């Protein structure tokens, strides 16, 4: 297996190059733009996946000329600018800037003139992607004013398209999500709205569908006859960092479960879609979410644990408690850890528990999906009992290293009866070169291709809020007797997370 061509003999790698797009980034002076979006667009350009006639227009309130913005981008991307100087010089020629306040109609009227002028020089019929890298509370203002300026209008054919990309949070609860959805649809059709979840751009997350539906060996055992339980983990070693103000309004359940975690659960458990097409895939995700057993006030107490990190050590460094973080209320009841037990009431998954957890200030940064199979019903290897044999387990690693591992029982060298667990481990980085697209590269490319497969549809947003609203209500009702467990930073989370759910030696996988 020294040659990746030998490993992947017969592979099919089909990447489609986009037509000309004008990418307008609102919030162009912000961290996300310079840390993720512009580097992703540059890497797409290097890989010939950004059309030569495409342009990038940053828009923000900070007064700057085109040249000042180009200089700022070059400074922030100094590493790649130096390493790929010739390509970067060509890329930066495509970058422009527009100053304006997001609530001022003149900003959009002037932007329309600037875009027409720039596109006339390169491609008058260019499609457009408006990326809202701004606080979510101004999404509606931006979209409404884009519409009033005629910047979101599409012909009946839908070409050239006008796509709007929005980041989470997609509302604060069911009511606010429905209000946002109605307001967006006053200006946009659903086909124009790209709700982005960067987890869906990761190779391992995308690979779940290919692993399940391009291989026959998994389908016969991908059900409650053979699978004992599924654990989905998204753990971080960092605290809230500069997001304390947001976290005090949100909490971890809204930040992670309502989007990232539920999307991963859906991909693992959904039925096969009719085709690898956006609405076919999203239809099956919706059916799956609607099959999850609803939570009640009583089941919230039994099926959820919430926690908040206290002081401790992470990688041998002393770190403060959440309540000691800047901009956090000293008596805050906001959760930084949550775990839950989910049941899916359909024929495939009836009775199989799905355990989901996410938290901050844990021992390590890791995201994974662990599918644990049932134990063998009988052991022929006397005196080894069935319960002495470790169950098979398939682990899909999402971060920090993308890959997968399959554990099986196998003969070990030695006596005739010598058996142990063998883990077959695969890491993307050890097999592939650096040509794979990063999460934001993949999602930005799909925006420019008009492919919504990896983006979230409005009815899925509604169904997810309906699922989690009883949990939020139970936690946020004054006088609730549901405890908030304080856990030590740098550990595995609240010990109650093991005690509440597991019996007979089963535990959460070590982070």
N, C-alpha and C positions, 0 to 999 in steps of 0.2 A: 504493500500500500504506500509506496514511496512516491508514486506519480498520481496526481489528482485526476488525470485523464483516465487512468486505469480504474480508480475508485468510482468515477462517474461516467463509465462507458455507457453510451446510449442516452445521455442526458439531453434534455430539451431546454435551451435557454433562449427565451423569446423576449426581447426588450424592444419596446416601440418608442421611437423618437417623436416628440410632440411637434405640432405645428407652431407657428409664431404666437407667443403669448406676451402680453404686457402684464408684469407682476407689480401691483401697487401694494406697498406695505405701510399700513397705518400703524403708528407707534414705532417709526423707524429709528428713533433715538434710544429705544429701550434695549434692555439686556437680551431678550429673546431674539431680536432681530440680528444682533451682532454675534451672539453666541451660537445660534442654531440656524436661522433662516439664510443669512447671506453666505456662511460657509457651505451650507447644503446646496444653494444655487450655484456657487462656484464649482463645487465638485461635480454637479450635473453638467456644467459647461465643459469641464475637462473631459468628461466621459461622452461628449457629443450628444447629451440628452437635454440640452437647452438650445433651442433653435437660434441660428445666427442672427435672425431678425428680431429676436425677443429683446425686451428691455425691462429694466427694474427701476421703479420710481418709489423712493422712500417719501413718506409724508408724516410730518410731526409738527408740533407747535414751535420747537426751537428754530429761530431764524438761522438759515444757512443757505449758501449758494450751492449750485451743483458741484462746483469744484471743492468747496469746503466739506461737503458730504463725502465726496470721493476720497478726500484726504483722511477723513475720519474713519471710513471703512478700511482704507489701506493700513492705517495705524492699528485698528482693532484686529485686523487679520494679518498682522505683520509676519507671522510664521509662514503661512501659505504664500503670502505675497513674495517673500524672499525665495522660498523653495521653488515656486513655479512662476518666476518673474515674468516671463514672456506671455504665458497664458493669462496671468492675472492682469497684466496691462491691457490685454484685449478684452477681458471680462469687465474691468472697471470702466471701460468706454461705454458700456451698456447701462451704467448706473447713473441715476439722476435724482433730484430732490425737489420737493414742493413743500413750502411752509404754509401753515394755516391752522386755525383752531377748529376742532372737530364739530363744534356746534354752530359754526358760521357758514351760512349758505354760500357766501362768496368764495370760501375755500374750495368748494366743489365746482362752482362755475369756472373758477380759474384753473382748477385741475383738469376739467374737461378740455379747455383750450390747450393746455400744455400737452395732454395726451394726444390730442389730434395732431398737433404740430410734430411731436416726436414720431408718432406712427406713420405720418405722411412721408417721412424721410426713409422709413425702413419697410413697413408693411401696413398699408391703410386698413386692411381687413383683419388685423390681429385680434385674437381672442384676449380676454382680460381675466385676471385673477386678482381679486381684492382680498388681501390677507389682513385680518383685524388683530394685530398684535398689541392690543390695548386692554385696559380694564373692561371686564364684561358689562359693567353698568352703563357703558356708552355705546355698546353694539347697536342698539336700536336707533340712536341718534345718527350714527354714521350711515347705517343702511338706509334710513328714511331720507337723509339728505343726498345720498348717492342716487336714490330713485328720483327725487325731485329734480336733480340736475340731469336726468336722462342717462346716467352712467351705468345703470343696471338693465337697461332695455335690451331685450333680445327679439329678433324677428320670429315669425311663426315657425321657421325651420330650426330655431335654436342656435343659429350660427350667424356671425361669430358669437361665441358664448360669453356670458358675464357671470363668473363664479365668485362667491363670497365665502371665505374660509373663516370660521370662528373657533376659538379655543374654549375649552371648558373653563369655568363651570357653566353648564347649560341649565341655569336656574338655581335657586336655593332650595326649592321644594316643588311639589307637584303644581301648585297654583302659579308660582312665578314662572315655572317652565312653560306652562300653557299660555301665559300672557306673552312671554318672549316669542313663542312659536307663532301666535296670532299676529304679533307685530311684525315679525320677519316676513310672514306670508302676505302682508299688505303690500310689500314691495317685490318680494321674490317668490318664484316657484320653488317647490322642494328640490327639483333637479338642479337649482342654482346654489343650494346651501350645502357647504362642506364642513360638517362638524368634526373636528380633528381630535383624535386620541393617538398620541405618538406611540403608545404601546402596540397598536395595530400595525405600525410600520416596521416592527422588529422582525428579523428573519425567522426566529423560532416561533413567534406567534403566527406568522403567515404559514409556517411549515405544518402547523397542526392540521389544517385542512388537507394539505397534500399528503401528509403521513396517513391520515385516516381514509381519504377517498381516492388515493392513487395506488393503494396497496390492499390486496384482498385478505392478507393474513390477520389484520386487526378487526375487521368487521364482525366475524363470528364470535369474538370474545369481548367486544366492546359493549357490554351490557351487564345487568344485575346478576346474571348467572355466573359470571367469572370475575367481576370487579368488586372488591370489598369496599373501597373508599377512595376518594380523590381529595388531595390537599393542594390548595393554591396559595402561594405565599408571595408577598411583595414586601420585603423588609429593607429598611434604610438604617444606616449607622449615623446619619446626620440628624440634627434636630430641625426645628422649623426655620432656622437661619433668618433670612430677611423677610420671610413670609408670615411672621407672627400676626400682623394685622389681618391678613386674609384668613389665617387659621382660626383666629378667635371668632370669626363669623361663620366659618365652615366646619372645621373638625375633620377628622380622618375619614369618617364614613362617607361624607359628601365628596371629599377630595379623591378617594380611591375606589370605594365599593361601587358607587353608582355608575362608574364608567369603566376604569381599567379592569377591575376584578370581575365584574359581571360580563364584560366582553370576553375575557379568557374562559370563564365558565361556559359561556355560550358556544365558543368554538370547540371546546372539548366535548360538549354534551349534545349539540344540535344534530338533527337528522341531515342526511345528505341532500344538498340543494339540487334542483333539476339541472343547473349549469353553474359554471364559474362566472356568473354575471351578477352585478351589484344587487338588484332587487331580489333575485333568486336566493342569494346568500343571506340577505338581510331578512327576508321572509322567514327563513328557518330560525334565525336568531330570535326573532320576535316570538315565534311559536314556543321556543324553548323557555324564554323568560316568562311567558304567560303560563307555562306548566310548572313553574317553581311554586311550591306550597306557600300560600300567603302566611305572613306573620301576624300574630295576635298579641295583645298585651301580655298574656300568659306565656306564649311561646318565646317572646323576646327575652323574658327572664331566663328561660331554659336554654335558648339557642344562641345567645349573644353574650359576649364579655367585652367590656370597654375598659380602657386603661389610659394612664397618663404618665409620661416618664418623669422620674425623680432624678436627683443628682447621681453621678456614678463615674465610671471610667470607660471610655471608648478608645480602643487601641492604646491603652496605657495613659491616656490623657484625661485629666479631670474635666467634666462637663457639668453645666448647671441643670437644675430641674426646669421643667417647662414653665412653671410659675415664676421662675427667676429670670426668664428670658425678657428681653426688651419688648415693650408693647403688649405684654401679657398681663391680664388681671391677676392680682396676687391670690385670689380665691377661685380662679378659673376652673370650670367643670368641663372644659373642652377635652375630648378624647384625642390622644395621639396614637392609640392602638385600638384595634377592633378585631375580633374574630367571631365568626358565625358558622352555624351548621345549617346547611340547606338540603332540602329534599325535593326531588323532581318527580311529580306525580304523572308519569307516563309509563308505557309498557317497558321501555328500554331501561329506565333508571329507578323504577319503583323500589324503595327501601335502601338505596345506596346513599350514604351521607357524603355530601360535598363540604369539606371544611375549608373555610377561606379566612385568611388573616393578613393583616398589614399593620405596620407600625414604624415609628421613628425611634432613633436612639437605641437600636437593637445591636446585637453583637457584630453583625456583618451586613453588608449590602448584598442582597440576593433576591432574585425573583425566579420562581420555578413552579411547575405543575407536576405533582407526583401522583401517578395512578398506581395504586396498590391492588394486586390481584388476590383472589381468595387462596387459602392454603389447599394443598392437595387433600382429597378426601380420605386417602388411605396410604400408608407407607408400607412398601414391600421390603424396606431395608431394616429389618429387625436387628437391634433394639431401638432404632431411631423411630420416634413417634411422628405423626403428621405435624403436630404443633412444634416439633423441634426444627422443622425445615422452614427457612425464611421464605415468605411469600415473594413471588416475582414482583418486580416493580419497574415501571417505566417513568423516568424523570425527564421532563423537558425543561432545560435550563434557559432562562431568558436573559438574565444579567447576574453577575458581571460578564460571564463568558457564555455566549450562545452555543447551544449544543443539546445533546440528549444522552441518556445513559439507561441501559437495560440490565437489570440484575436477575440472574438465574442461578439455580443450584447446579453444580457440576462436580465431576470427579476431580479430586486433587491428587498430585503425586504422593505415593506412599502406600499404606495398606490397601487391601482390596476394598474395604469399606472406609473410604476417606472422602468426605464430601464437604463442600463449602460454597459460599456465594461468590460467583464470578460476575463482575460488572464490565460490560462492554460499553466503553465511553467514547463519545464522539464530540469533538469541538469544531465549530465552523472555522476558527482561526488556524487550526492545524491542517485543514484540508484545502481551504480556499485561499486565494490571494486577496488583495485588498479591493477587488473590483465590486464586491457586494455593496449595494446601496445602504446608507444609514437610514434610520427611521424617518427623519424629516426629508431626506432626499427622495425616498420612496413616495411619501405622501404628497410632497410638492409636485413630483413628476405626475402622479395620478391626477392631481388638480388640473395640470396642463393637458392631460389626455382626456379629461372628462369622464374619469372612471371613479365611481363612488363606492366601490366594493369595500374599501377599508375605512369608510366614513360612516357616521352614525345617523340613522334616519329618525325623523321626529316621533314616529309611533314607538320606536324602541326607547327613546328618551322618556316618553310618557309612561311606558310599562315599567321602566326601571324605577322611576320615582314612586309609582304606585306600590311597587314591591317594598321599598325601603322607608316610605313615609310612616308606617306603624312603628318601626324601630326608632326613628327620629322623634316621633311624638312621645313614645314611652320614655326616652332619655331626657327630653326637654320639658316634660310636664313638671311644674313646680311641686315639690314635696314627694317626688318619686322615691321609691325605696330601692332602686337599681343602683348598686355601688359603682363608683369610679375607682378602679384599683390603681394604686401608685406602684410602678415597677422601677427597678434600678436600671439606669442607663448602662448600656453595654452588655445586657443579658439577653434572655430569651423572651422577655415580656412577662405579663402577670402569671404567677404559678396557677392561678384559678383557670387559666386557659386549658391546661391539661386536666385538672381535677374535674371540671364541669363536664367535659365531653367524653373522655376516654376511659375504657375499662380494659381489663385483661392484658395489660402491658402495652397497649397502643398509645403512642404519644405523637405530639407534633414532631416533625423532622427538625433536627438541630439546625439553627440558622448559622 
